[in-house]
Amino acid sequence: MKMFSYIGKKLEQLCSSCLCPLAFTLRVNWFSLELLYFLFISTLGFLILHSLDVRTTTFTPRNLDLFFTSVSAATVSSMSTVEMEVFSNSQLITMTILMFIGGEIFTSLVGHYIRTFFVHDSPKDGNKVDFCDTQSSFSDKIELNDLSIIEFGKQKSDQFSMDDLKHQSLKFLGVVVLFYFLFVQFLGVVSVLIYLSAISSANSILNHKGLHLLTFSTFSIVSTFANCGFVPTNENMLVFRKNSGLLLILIVQILLGNTLYPPALRFSIWFIGKFVKKSESRYLLKNSKDIEYGHLYSYLHSIFLLVTVLVFIMVQYILFSSMEWSSESLSGLNVYQKLVGILFQTVNSRYTGESIVDLSTISSAVLVLFVLMMYLPPYTSFLPVAEESSEQGRKRSRKIMDNLIFSQPIYLVIFVILVCITERKQMVDDPLNFNVLNIVVEVVRYLTLPSFLSLTMSP
């Protein structure tokens, strides 16, 4: 075992020294590498899609349409100029792979592994130090006759130095993220497979459309977890609006793959740390800001993010229920199906894009709120996050108020929604004068009227 450990260390040292130029390139031009990565996988995806036959014989997508679809899948944008049922089973599998390797969590995991194995943070001065410096420092120590610190055959001490502990913690974080990424999606695919096999109504839809059970399950889960929004049916999730169990499975995937990923990741580190890698787990939980992994938040920040997400969902749920409960968009559903369907629609408003209703039939107030939810970043938190202020003497209460104050566009959206609610009847009876565009113009005009008057009345 010692021999294998020694060989492993030598191989790691050799790889680090060989990949030293790559590490330098990564630090210098990371954006260019990301751009090249997405261009490469998009082009490769287009070539594969082009080489495979489509399902239908009456329609052949243009090369531009296939390339656009490949780029959309790789960048999880969920835009397509071709109906999804045109693609064959092999093409759907190709798109699944593109969404799998193009999602935010996967790309962040790749970046984390590159930074972990090619770049090492020195705790003394905080500068970036390449692993390839290990060999040179070893030679320098030999030349300086400083051999007293090198002990062959001695058992490694249980007490790690801070830099070793940080490096081991980074490796542990990579393992946790990889486990989380694979386990959540694997559990989702299995759940969808079981549900579709047990519920004949959902299975009959797939049989009618000629979709493979495993392909549909994998495609839907990968797309939902990556927040892409692609569904292998032309009607999106509208044909499954009565399958509440399937919608609940996808709701969990949406939240764990997007807005609730930081709290879920922190909980995973804590839970796994209870059984293995306790020191590394404690280090990650206590030093989340120093890890340089953008999705690992502090405890308070994770709690505030969780609360904010739940509040956003609750606000959307209440508004959607009050405005659309008896509308045409939810017709044909029983009470339980409406409750689950509304929850699915409100959770999807933030980036995922899957829908069980025709958005053209819902009220303007709900649409404006959905636009606001899509505008907000996934990790938006309006609650105060405990951070040290760089300004001396700034009061804590002032910091809390600064976090709680909305920006001016948010107030505009709030007033537009209120006007759309109060004038709902007029918007139906007189759409020429009462429409969203006119309401937005009037709200903006009245909210900015004092400053306008001050300008016009000034000498």
N, C-alpha and C positions, 0 to 999 in steps of 0.2 A: 504494500500500500504506500509506503514511503517513497518507493521508486516511482510509482505513478504520480504521486503528488509532486515530486521533484521534476518529472518530465512535463507535467502540466504547467508548472511555474515557468519553466524554460520556454515552452511554446507560447505562453502568454507574453513573456518578455520579448520573444522574437517577433510575434505579430505586432506588438506595440511599436517596436522599433521600425518595422517595415511600413507601418501605416502612419508614421509620424507626419509625412507631408499631407496625408488626407486629413488628419486632425487639424493641422494648420489651416487648410482650405475651409474646413467646416466652420472654424471660428471667424474666418475672414469674410466668407460669402455664403452664409447659410441660406439666405433667400434664393439665391441662384440655384443652389442644389435642390431646394424644394420645388422650384419651378421646373427644373430639368426632370425631376422625379415624376411630376404630374404629366408633363409632356410625353415622357417615355411610356408610362403606363397607359395614357390615353391613346397614343399612336399604336401601341401594341394591341390594345383592346379593339381599336378600329380594324386593324389588319385581321384579327381573329374573327370579328363579327362579319367582315367582308368575305372571308373565306368560307363561312358557314352558310348553309341554305336557310332561308326564312320558312316559316310554317306554311304560308299561303303561296299559291302559284299564280294568283291574279295580280299581285302587287309586289314590286321589288323596290325597296328603299334606295334612295340615291346615296352615293358615297358621302355627300355632305351630311345627310341625315344620320347615317351610321356613325360618322365621326363626332357629330354633335351629341348623339346618344352616349357614345363612349366617354366623351369629356364630361358629360352630365353625371354619368355613373361614377367616374373616377373622382370627381370633385363633390359628390353627393349633393347635387343641385336639383335633382328630380325634375328636370325639364326634358321634354321629348317632342319631336315633330312627327313621330310615328306611333301608331297605336301599339300598345304593349302585346296584344295577342297576335301581332304579326310575327314576332320573334319566335324562333323554334326553341326547343328545350335546351339545346347546346348553347344557343346565344344567350338564353336566360342565365345559364350557369356562368358564362363568361362575364355577364354584367354583375352577377353576384360576387365574383372574385374581385372585380374592379371596385365595387362598393366596400368590400371587406378590407382591401389594402389602401383605400382612399379615405377612410373615415378618420375623424379627428383623433380618436383614442389610439388607433393603430399608428398613425403618423407620429403622434406624440411619444408613443412607446419606442418607435425606431429612433427618434431623436434622442430620447433618454438613454438608450443603449449606446448610441454613438458617443454621447458626452461622457457616459460612465466609463467606458472602456478605452477611450482615446484621450480624455482630458481628466486631470485630477486636480481638485481644489486644495491648495495648501492652506491650513488653518492659521499659519503664522502671519502671512501677509495678504492672503486672499487672492493672490495672483494665480492664473492658470498655469499649470505645469504639466507637460506631456509625460506620459508614462515612459517614453523613450529616453527620458533623462535618467532612468534608473541605471542603465549600463554605464553612462558617463560618470555619474556620481560614484559608482562602484570603483571605476578606474581611478578617479581622483582620490578616493580613500586609500587605495593601494599605494599611489604615489606619495601620499602624505603620511604613509606608515600608520594610518589610523585603522588598524586591523582589530583593535580590541573589541569593537562592537559586533564583529562577525563571529558567530558561533555555529559551527557545523554540528548537526545531530542533536541540538538542544530542542526540547519540546517547547512549542510556542506558548507564550504566556497567555493566561485568560484575560488579562487586562489589556485591552486594545488602546493604542494611542488614538487621539481624536481623529487624525487623518485616516487611519486604518478603519476606525469605526464608521466614519462617514462614507468611505468607499464601500464597505460591506453593506451599509444601510442603503446606498444607492443600488447595489446589486439586488438586495432584498426587495426594494421598491419595484424594480423591473420585473421580478418574478411575480409579485402580487398583482401588478397591472396586467401582465400576460395571463395569469390565472383568472383574474376578474373578466378580462376581455373574452376569453374562450369559454369560461364556465357559464356566464350569463347568457351568451348566445346559444350554447349547446343546450342549456336548460330550456330556453325559449323554443328551439327547434323541436325538441322532444315533446314539449307541452302542446305545440301546434299539431304535431303528428298525432298525438293521442286524441286531441279534441276532434280533428277532422275525421279520424277513423271511427270515433264514437258517435258523432253527430251526422246523421245521414243527409240532412238538408245542406250542410256545408260541403260535404263530400260530393253531393250530386252537382253542385255548382262547378266544381273542378272537373268532374267527368263530362259535363255538358260543354265546357270550354276546352277540353282536351289538355288540361294541365296535369303534370305529374305531381303526386302528393308530396314527395320529398323535395322536389324542385321548388314547389310553391312555398313549402314551410321554410326552407333555407333562405330562399330569396326574400320572403317577407320579413323574416327575423333580422337578417343582415341589413336590409334596407331600413327597417325601423330602428334598429339599434344605432346605425350610423346616421340616423335622422336624414335619410335621403328622400323617402316618401314614394319611391317607386313600388308599384304593386303589379303583378303579372296580369291584371285584368284591365280592360278598357274603362270600366266604371270606377276604378280605384277600389275603395272599400265599401262603396254604395251597395253592392250585391250582398255584402255580409252584415248589413245594418241590423239584422235580427239575430245574429250570432253573437250574443253578449259575451260568452266565454272567450271567444277568439279576440274580441275587442279588449277584454281585460288583460289577456296575455300581452297584447301589443302595447297597452298602456304602460305596463311595467317596463317593457323594453325601451319605450320612448324616454321615460324618466331616468332610468339607469344609464342610458347612453348619452344623455344630454344634460339637462338642467340639474339633476341630482347626482351626477357623476362624482363631484368632489366630496360630498358627504358620504356617499356609498364607498368611495375609495378609502377614505379615512376610517370608516367602520371596518372595512376589510382588513386594513393594516392592524387595527386594534384586535380584531377577532383572531386573525392568524397568529399575531404576536402572543396570544395567550398560550399557544402550544409550541411554537418554534420561533427562533430568532427574537427572543425577548428584548435583548439589548438594542438590536437594530430597529425593532418596532418602536421602542421608547424614544430612540433618537429621532426617528422620522416624525413622530407625533409631537415632539417638543421643539423640533427645529425645521418646521415645514417651510419657513421663508428662505432658509439657506440651501434647500435641496435643488432649487432651480428647475422644478417640475411644476409647470403652470397650473396643473389641476389639483395639486395637493394644497389644501387650505388649512388654516389653523382651526382649532376647535370652535371658537366663537364665530369665525367667519362661516364655517360650515353650518352652524346652527342658524345663523341669520339668513344664509342662502336658502336653507330648507324652509324656514318660515316664510320667506318672501315668495318662493315658488308655490307654496300651499295657498298663500293669500291671493296670488295672481289667479290660480285655478279657481278658488272660491268666488272671486269677483266675476270672472267669466261665466262660471257655472250659474250663479244667481241671475246675472243679466240674460244669459241665453235661455234659461228656464222660464223666466218671467216674460220674455218677449216671444219665444218660439214654441212654448209647450203645446199649444193647440193649433199651430200653424201647419201649412202644407208640407214643410220640410221634414216634419216628424210624423206625418200621417201613416197609419198602418202599424204603429208600434204600440205595445202595451206599456204599462207604467214602468216595469222593470227595464224593458228595452230602452225606453226613453231616458231613464236615469243613467244607464251605462253609456248610451249613445251620446248624450250631452257631455258626459265626462270625457269620453274619447275625443270628441270634437274640440273641447276646450284645451285638453292637454296637447293636442296636435297643432294648436294655433302657433306654438313657438317652434318654428323651423321644420318640423317633420312633414307637414303638408298632406297627410292622409285624411280622407274625408268620407263621411257617411251621408252627407247631405249635399244638395245642390246649393252652392254658395250664392247663386244669383237669386235664390228665393228667400233668403233670410233678411232680417231687417237691417237698415243702415247703421243703427246704433251698434249692433253686434259686429258688423263688418269693420267699423271704425276701431272698435276695441281690438279686434283681431289684428288689424294693421299695426296698432300700437304694440301688441305683444310680439309681432314679427320683427318690429323695429328694435326692440330691446335686446341687448346681448344676452346669451344664455345664462351667464352667471351674474345677472343684475341683482343687486341687493340694495334696497332703500333703507335698510336698518343700519345703525352705526356699527362700524367695525373698529375694534380696539387697536389703534395703531399709534405709535409715538409721533408727535408733531415735531417738525423741524424748527418751528418758531417758538422761541422762549417766551414763557409767560402766557401762553394761550390757554384759556379756560376749557375744562373738559365739557362743560355744558355747551359752549360755542361749537365745539367739534361735533357734538351730537346733533345740534340743530343744522349744521352744514350738511350732514348726511341725510337728514330727514326732509330738507327743502327740495321740492320738485323743480325741474327746469321749466322754462316758459313753454316749450312745445308740449310738455305733459299737461299743463293747464289748458292749453288750446284744445287738446284731444278730449280732456274731461268735459269741457263746456260743449264741444261739438256733440259728444255722446248724449249729454243732458238735453240739448236741443232736439236731437234726433228722437229721443224718447218722448218728449213733450209734444212734438209736432208729428208724431207718427201717422196720425190720421190724415193730416194735411199732405204728407208726403205720398200717401196713396191716392188721395182725391185730386191733388193738384201737383203732379210731379214736375211740371214745367217751372214753377216758381219755388217749390219746396223740394230740393234735392240736396245731396251731400255737398256738391260743389258750391252751391249758393250758400249753404249753411256755413261751410268753412270760410268763405269769403266774408260773410257778415260777422262771424265770431272774431276773425282776425282784425277786421276793421274796427269793431267796437272795443276790443281789448287794447288796440294801439291808438285809439282816438285821442286820449289826453296828450300824448307826446306829439301827435300830428297837429293838434290845435296849438300847442306851445310853439311849434315851428312856424305855423302860418301867422300867428299873432305877434311874433317877435318883431321889433322894429328893424 
